[in-house]
């Protein structure tokens, strides 16, 4: 299926995950300036530095995926989404298992925060099943249906709640694209170039496979950030994607 993202250059659909401390994150951002469009700020960096780190990367011209995975009562999540959007974040996340009312509240908060910021409403994304989880790990939590069915069920709730898309493994992206349509954001962690170490990821694919499966954006961390030359590692991924298009 063709998507609304197919005309965007591959380098602008690669999100570099900065799961490190502030000094290392800033150094990596400096190296990737002019190459990478997107940076991901997760809990490790955000809890240490707060909204200031988002605003700093925005001033440097990056788009920011703020991946805090909200999961609480709707009132709390609405406030959290509002604050995240007001910081200038371009994508924010919540756990879909929080339910439809919580996701609707997050969307309201994102819209209110964007109005305060004076920018566009961030893409609101529902986490389906973490890419570190195997079917066995999911079953241990009491979920009885197969993992792919759980992903699709949660994605359907996200669609009903009116949020912009989901986060899921690239292995589920094709079915998600069928379910959610061409305009939905489908952001896929668990992306590893061929031959790269899996780390703590369980359900993975290569960058090419992820985009072929329907991902709108891919998240890549350690294969870039822990490479001897992060710039060269980023360029190699982009070149590989370009050769396949």
Secondary structure, DSSP 8 states (H G I E B T S, - for coil): ---TTTTS-GGGGEEEE--S-HHHHHHHHHHHTTT--EEEE-HHHHHHHTHHHHHHHHHTT-EEEEEEEE-S-HHHHHHHHHHHHHTT-SEEEEEGGG-HHHHHHHHHHHHHHHHHHTS---EEEEE-S-TT--HHHHHHTT--S-HHHHHHHHHHHHHHHT-SEEE--GGGHHHHHHHH-TTSEEEE--B--TT---TT-SS-B-HHHHHHTT-SEEEE-HHHHTSSSHHHHHHHHHHHHHHH-
